[in-house]
Amino acid sequence: MRKGLTITKQVHFRCAQRGRKVIEEGAVAKTPELGRVPRISRLVALAIYMQDLLNRGEVADYAELARLGQVSRARITQIMNLLHLAPAILEDILSLPRTTRGRDAVTERQLRPLARTPDWREQLRKWAVLQRNLPGRE
């Protein structure tokens, strides 16, 4: 008497054109996240990165950052001023949800007055008001 042969293989199904299902080898591929990271989140991350370059001495000053980024020194200053926001606000900005359609909920222009406010408690109060007035929030 002959014993049966068992083959174990990992497969998954995916949808093809016109709803047709296709079987493929391997584990299910991770689906890409929908939407895009908000611009303000990218700018804050860039400011943190540029501050790190300055701290490590890899660039001398804002003028060198401007030359490397091919932007004006004034623009570098605007981006770096975002680091004057309270740490809790920076954390909120970096964890904003992806924008799936339309405009970003929070813009740099809305945050500039907050960054000019020297008191972090006042910044947090203004941030709370700004968040309440965002579209999609009641």
Secondary structure, DSSP 8 states (H G I E B T S, - for coil): ----------EEEEE-GGG-EEEEESS-------SB--HHHHHHHHHHHHHHHHHHTSS-SHHHHHHHHTS-HHHHHHHHGGGGS-HHHHHHHHT---B-SSS-SS-HHHHHHHHH---HHHHHHHHHHHHHTSTT--
